[in-house]
């Protein structure tokens, strides 16, 4: 295609989505393409008070963008691969799967605790059925509560209670100090007594000024649920520039198996010149094989986003090592297996793997999730 013609690239308007689209834009511009980003509001963006699996259909964050591609309003769209439905319209192709970022989840806490360190009854925030089941499978004594919002919003909800409590303590301390100084001044005239050691080395204003932008936003947030921890994708935190703003503990991908496609991006386009150009410029073969394996398993299982399913594939030599977990909602029942698939025949072997899991009870767990 003519590189002087701009590629109109659709993206959601969230900070994370725009950062992901900017990665794709930069990679294309490095190859001398002109790229125009076009923001599109999706159903998932509009419905902010429902759990993801309750939005009514798979792909609440995806279909609006792809409709613009099919209608010719834009040339391509950037998605988080894990949000892309397995039933893609016939005229649409996944033109590129760029190099995948980290696929795993992390536990975000105020003090850096691991999942095992959390006290009995602690509240963990996630709106993912998969993450809820995995947390409860590992720690059935914990409480899991839904949490919505962009990555920064979820971290603000985590940080808000501790920061607001610290703010109140500092305000109370300053008031006590001022009252003590007033009493000393009345007793001793101009000889104002000062404690030899202050509890805080900065006043409230100085302390507030030292906070990060995320922490300041958390200070303004109304607290509805006090979360002790939140489970998030590491890739989303890193792409949002927030991975160093809160204490994180990685959750092992063989125990907390990620969502199919997690950490990867997908660039969709109509089959043609634009798709060919995007594929040549951006596609990462290893990431495509791994995510395709995960999506084939998901498609054969038939769970979509309504069941607690984790699938993680990675290439080791001549095999695609694939972990799969299927849970019921509270994590008390599961079908779990790891299988090595031949890299030259991975797609049909992934289908066979999924069908074996269905026969072992995965189909029953998925049907139970649909009923609930």
C-alpha positions as CSV (number, residue, x, y, z in Angstrom):
1,X,0.0,0.0,0.0
2,X,1.0,3.6,-0.4
3,X,2.8,4.7,2.8
4,X,1.7,8.3,2.2
5,X,-1.9,7.3,2.8
6,X,-2.7,7.4,6.6
7,X,-3.8,4.2,8.3
8,X,-6.8,5.1,10.4
9,X,-6.4,3.0,13.6
10,X,-9.4,2.6,15.9
11,X,-9.0,2.4,19.7
12,X,-11.0,2.7,22.9
13,X,-10.6,5.9,24.8
14,X,-9.3,4.5,28.1
15,X,-5.7,5.4,29.1
16,X,-4.6,1.8,28.7
17,X,-6.3,1.4,25.3
18,X,-4.7,4.6,24.0
19,X,-1.3,3.5,25.2
20,X,-1.7,0.1,23.5
21,X,-2.8,1.8,20.3
22,X,0.2,4.2,20.6
23,X,2.5,1.2,20.7
24,X,1.1,0.0,17.4
25,X,1.2,3.5,15.9
26,X,4.8,4.0,16.9
27,X,5.8,0.6,15.4
28,X,4.0,1.4,12.1
29,X,5.5,4.9,12.0
30,X,9.0,3.4,12.5
31,X,8.3,1.7,9.1
32,X,7.4,5.0,7.5
33,X,3.6,4.6,7.6
34,X,1.4,7.5,8.6
35,X,-1.1,6.6,11.3
36,X,-4.2,8.4,12.6
37,X,-5.7,7.2,15.9
38,X,-9.5,7.3,16.1
39,X,-11.2,6.9,19.5
40,X,-14.4,4.9,19.6
41,X,-16.7,4.4,22.6
42,X,-17.8,0.8,23.3
43,X,-20.6,-0.8,25.2
44,X,-18.2,-1.9,27.8
45,X,-17.0,1.7,28.3
46,X,-20.6,2.9,28.8
47,X,-21.8,0.3,31.2
48,X,-19.6,1.0,34.2
49,X,-21.6,-0.6,37.0
50,X,-21.8,-4.2,35.8
51,X,-19.4,-7.1,36.0
52,X,-17.7,-7.8,32.7
53,X,-19.4,-11.2,32.3
54,X,-22.8,-9.5,32.9
55,X,-22.5,-7.1,29.9
56,X,-24.7,-9.3,27.8
57,X,-22.3,-10.7,25.2
58,X,-18.7,-11.5,24.7
59,X,-16.7,-8.7,23.1
60,X,-18.3,-5.7,24.8
61,X,-15.0,-3.8,24.3
62,X,-14.3,-5.1,20.8
63,X,-17.3,-5.1,18.5
64,X,-17.9,-1.4,18.2
65,X,-14.3,-1.0,16.9
66,X,-14.6,-3.8,14.5
67,X,-17.9,-2.5,13.2
68,X,-16.0,0.7,12.2
69,X,-13.5,-1.4,10.3
70,X,-16.2,-3.4,8.5
71,X,-18.1,-0.1,7.6
72,X,-14.9,1.4,6.2
73,X,-14.8,4.3,8.7
74,X,-11.3,3.1,9.9
75,X,-8.7,0.8,8.4
76,X,-7.8,-1.3,11.4
77,X,-8.5,-1.6,15.2
78,X,-6.3,-2.4,18.2
79,X,-7.6,-4.7,20.9
80,X,-6.4,-6.5,24.0
81,X,-6.3,-10.1,22.6
82,X,-8.1,-11.5,25.7
83,X,-11.1,-9.3,24.9
84,X,-11.5,-10.5,21.3
85,X,-14.3,-13.1,20.8
86,X,-13.4,-16.4,19.1
87,X,-16.2,-15.8,16.5
88,X,-14.7,-13.1,14.3
89,X,-16.7,-11.9,11.3
90,X,-15.7,-13.6,8.1
91,X,-14.4,-10.5,6.3
92,X,-12.2,-9.5,9.3
93,X,-8.7,-10.9,9.9
94,X,-6.3,-10.7,12.8
95,X,-3.7,-8.8,10.7
96,X,-1.1,-8.8,13.4
97,X,-0.2,-10.1,16.9
98,X,2.7,-7.9,18.0
99,X,5.3,-9.3,20.4
100,X,3.4,-10.3,23.6
101,X,4.1,-8.6,26.9
102,X,3.9,-10.5,30.2
103,X,0.9,-12.8,30.3
104,X,0.7,-13.2,34.1
105,X,-1.4,-11.7,36.8
106,X,-0.1,-9.8,39.9
107,X,-1.5,-9.3,43.4
108,X,-1.4,-5.5,44.2
109,X,-1.3,-4.6,47.9
110,X,-0.4,-1.6,50.0
111,X,2.3,-3.3,51.9
112,X,3.6,-5.9,49.4
113,X,1.9,-9.0,50.9
114,X,1.7,-12.3,48.9
115,X,-1.5,-14.1,48.6
116,X,-0.4,-16.5,51.4
117,X,0.4,-13.5,53.6
118,X,-3.1,-11.9,53.5
119,X,-5.0,-12.3,56.8
120,X,-8.0,-14.6,57.1
121,X,-11.1,-12.9,55.7
122,X,-9.1,-10.3,53.7
123,X,-11.0,-8.7,50.8
124,X,-9.6,-9.2,47.3
125,X,-10.9,-7.2,44.4
126,X,-11.5,-8.6,40.9
127,X,-14.4,-8.7,38.4
128,X,-12.9,-11.7,36.6
129,X,-14.6,-15.0,37.3
130,X,-11.3,-16.8,36.5
131,X,-9.3,-14.7,39.0
132,X,-12.1,-15.1,41.7
133,X,-12.1,-18.9,41.3
134,X,-8.3,-19.0,41.4
135,X,-8.0,-16.9,44.5
136,X,-10.7,-18.9,46.3
137,X,-9.1,-22.2,45.2
138,X,-5.9,-21.1,46.8
139,X,-7.4,-19.3,49.8
140,X,-11.1,-20.2,50.4
141,X,-11.0,-18.2,53.6
142,X,-10.7,-14.9,51.7
143,X,-13.5,-12.6,50.5
144,X,-13.6,-11.7,46.8
145,X,-15.5,-8.6,45.8
146,X,-16.1,-7.2,42.3
147,X,-14.2,-4.1,41.2
148,X,-14.7,-2.2,38.0
149,X,-12.8,0.6,36.3
150,X,-9.6,1.2,34.4
151,X,-6.3,0.1,35.8
152,X,-5.7,3.4,37.6
153,X,-9.2,3.5,39.0
154,X,-8.7,0.0,40.6
155,X,-5.4,1.0,42.1
156,X,-7.0,4.2,43.5
157,X,-9.7,2.1,45.1
158,X,-7.0,-0.2,46.7
159,X,-4.9,2.7,48.0
160,X,-7.7,5.1,49.1
161,X,-8.5,3.7,52.6
162,X,-4.9,3.6,53.9
163,X,-4.0,7.0,52.4
164,X,-7.1,8.7,53.8
165,X,-6.6,7.1,57.2
166,X,-3.0,8.4,57.2
167,X,-4.2,11.8,56.2
168,X,-6.6,11.9,59.1
169,X,-3.9,10.8,61.6
170,X,-1.6,13.6,60.4
171,X,-4.4,16.2,60.6
172,X,-5.2,15.0,64.2
173,X,-1.5,15.1,65.1
174,X,-1.1,18.7,63.8
175,X,-4.2,19.8,65.8
176,X,-2.8,18.2,68.9
177,X,0.5,20.0,68.4
178,X,-1.2,23.3,67.8
179,X,-3.3,22.9,71.0
180,X,-0.2,22.0,73.0
181,X,1.8,24.9,71.7
182,X,-1.2,27.3,72.5
183,X,-1.3,25.9,76.1
184,X,2.5,26.3,76.5
185,X,2.4,29.9,75.1
186,X,-0.3,30.9,77.5
187,X,1.7,29.4,80.4
188,X,5.2,30.6,79.4
189,X,4.6,33.7,77.5
190,X,6.7,33.8,74.4
191,X,8.7,30.7,75.4
192,X,6.9,28.2,73.2
193,X,7.6,24.6,74.1
194,X,8.4,22.2,71.3
195,X,8.7,18.4,71.6
196,X,12.2,17.1,71.1
197,X,11.0,14.5,68.7
198,X,8.0,15.0,66.3
199,X,6.0,11.9,65.3
200,X,6.1,13.2,61.7
201,X,9.0,14.9,60.0
202,X,6.7,16.7,57.5
203,X,3.5,18.6,57.9
204,X,0.3,17.6,56.1
205,X,0.8,19.9,53.1
206,X,4.4,18.7,52.6
207,X,3.3,15.0,52.9
208,X,0.5,15.5,50.4
209,X,2.9,17.2,48.0
210,X,5.2,14.1,48.2
211,X,2.5,11.8,47.0
212,X,2.3,10.4,43.4
213,X,-0.4,11.5,41.0
214,X,-2.1,8.1,41.6
215,X,-2.0,8.5,45.4
216,X,-3.4,12.0,45.2
217,X,-6.3,10.8,43.0
218,X,-6.9,8.0,45.6
219,X,-7.2,10.7,48.3
220,X,-10.2,12.2,46.5
221,X,-12.0,8.9,45.9
222,X,-15.0,7.9,48.0
223,X,-14.5,4.6,49.6
224,X,-17.3,2.1,49.2
225,X,-15.4,-1.2,49.6
226,X,-12.1,-1.5,51.5
227,X,-9.9,-3.8,49.5
228,X,-6.8,-5.5,51.0
229,X,-5.6,-6.6,47.6
230,X,-6.5,-6.4,43.9
231,X,-5.6,-8.9,41.2
232,X,-4.6,-7.3,37.9
233,X,-2.7,-8.2,34.7
234,X,1.0,-7.2,34.9
235,X,0.9,-6.2,31.2
236,X,-1.9,-3.6,31.8
237,X,0.0,-2.1,34.7
238,X,3.3,-1.8,32.7
239,X,1.5,-0.4,29.7
240,X,-0.2,2.2,31.9
241,X,3.1,3.2,33.5
242,X,1.8,2.1,37.0
243,X,3.8,-1.0,37.7
244,X,6.0,0.9,40.2
245,X,3.3,2.9,41.9
246,X,2.1,0.1,44.1
247,X,3.6,-3.1,45.6
248,X,3.1,-6.1,43.3
249,X,3.6,-9.8,43.8
250,X,3.6,-12.0,40.6
251,X,1.1,-14.9,40.7
252,X,2.7,-18.0,39.0
253,X,1.2,-18.7,35.6
254,X,1.1,-22.5,36.3
255,X,-1.0,-21.9,39.4
256,X,-3.0,-18.8,38.4
257,X,-3.3,-19.6,34.7
258,X,-3.9,-16.4,32.7
259,X,-6.8,-15.6,30.4
260,X,-6.3,-16.8,26.8
261,X,-4.4,-14.1,25.0
262,X,-3.6,-12.1,28.1
263,X,-0.7,-9.7,27.6
264,X,-1.1,-9.8,23.8
265,X,-2.5,-7.2,21.4
266,X,-4.5,-8.0,18.2
267,X,-4.8,-5.7,15.2
268,X,-7.8,-6.5,13.1
269,X,-8.5,-5.3,9.6
270,X,-10.3,-6.2,6.4
271,X,-8.4,-8.8,4.4
272,X,-6.4,-6.8,1.8
273,X,-3.5,-4.3,1.5
274,X,-3.8,-2.8,4.9
275,X,-3.9,-6.2,6.6
276,X,-0.9,-7.3,4.6
277,X,1.1,-4.2,5.5
278,X,0.2,-4.4,9.2
279,X,1.1,-8.1,9.2
280,X,4.5,-7.6,7.6
281,X,5.3,-4.7,9.9
282,X,4.1,-6.0,13.3
283,X,3.3,-9.7,13.5
284,X,5.4,-11.7,15.9
285,X,5.2,-15.4,14.9
286,X,5.9,-16.9,18.4
287,X,3.2,-14.7,20.0
288,X,0.8,-15.7,17.3
289,X,1.3,-19.4,17.8
290,X,1.0,-19.2,21.6
291,X,-2.2,-17.0,21.5
292,X,-3.7,-19.0,18.7
293,X,-3.2,-22.2,20.8
294,X,-5.0,-20.5,23.7
295,X,-7.9,-19.3,21.7
296,X,-8.4,-22.7,20.0
297,X,-8.7,-24.3,23.4
298,X,-11.1,-21.6,24.5
299,X,-13.2,-21.9,21.4
300,X,-13.5,-25.7,21.7
301,X,-14.3,-25.4,25.4
302,X,-17.0,-22.8,24.6
303,X,-16.6,-20.8,27.8
304,X,-16.1,-17.3,26.4
305,X,-15.9,-14.8,29.3
306,X,-18.8,-16.4,31.2
307,X,-16.8,-19.2,32.8
308,X,-13.7,-19.3,35.0
309,X,-11.2,-20.6,32.4
310,X,-7.4,-20.0,32.2
311,X,-5.3,-21.1,29.2
312,X,-1.6,-20.3,28.9
313,X,0.6,-21.6,26.1
314,X,4.3,-21.1,25.5
315,X,6.8,-22.6,23.1
316,X,9.6,-24.8,24.5
317,X,11.8,-26.2,21.8
318,X,9.5,-28.2,19.4
319,X,6.4,-28.2,21.6
320,X,3.8,-25.7,22.7
321,X,3.4,-26.3,26.5
322,X,-0.2,-25.5,27.4
323,X,-1.7,-25.1,30.9
324,X,-5.5,-25.2,31.2
325,X,-7.7,-24.6,34.3
326,X,-11.4,-24.7,34.3
327,X,-13.2,-23.9,37.6
328,X,-16.6,-23.6,39.1
329,X,-17.4,-20.1,40.4
330,X,-16.2,-20.5,43.9
331,X,-13.0,-22.4,42.9
332,X,-14.0,-25.6,44.9
333,X,-14.1,-27.8,41.8
334,X,-11.7,-27.8,38.9
335,X,-10.4,-29.6,35.8
336,X,-6.7,-28.9,35.5
337,X,-4.1,-30.3,33.0
338,X,-0.9,-29.4,31.2
339,X,-0.1,-30.9,27.8
340,X,2.8,-30.5,25.3
341,X,1.5,-30.0,21.8
342,X,3.5,-30.6,18.6
343,X,4.5,-27.2,17.3
344,X,3.9,-28.4,13.7
345,X,0.4,-29.6,14.5
346,X,-0.6,-27.4,17.4
347,X,-4.1,-26.3,16.3
348,X,-5.6,-29.7,15.9
349,X,-3.9,-31.0,19.0
350,X,-5.2,-28.0,20.9
351,X,-8.7,-29.0,19.8
352,X,-8.2,-32.6,20.9
353,X,-6.8,-31.3,24.2
354,X,-9.9,-29.2,24.8
355,X,-12.3,-32.0,23.9
356,X,-10.5,-34.3,26.4
357,X,-11.0,-31.7,29.1
358,X,-14.6,-31.4,28.2
359,X,-15.1,-35.1,28.7
360,X,-13.2,-35.0,32.0
361,X,-15.8,-32.6,33.4
362,X,-14.9,-29.1,32.0
363,X,-18.1,-29.1,30.0
364,X,-20.1,-29.5,33.2
365,X,-18.3,-26.7,35.0
366,X,-18.9,-24.4,32.0
367,X,-22.6,-25.3,31.9
368,X,-22.8,-24.6,35.6
369,X,-21.2,-21.1,35.0
370,X,-23.8,-20.4,32.3
371,X,-26.7,-21.2,34.6
372,X,-25.3,-19.0,37.3
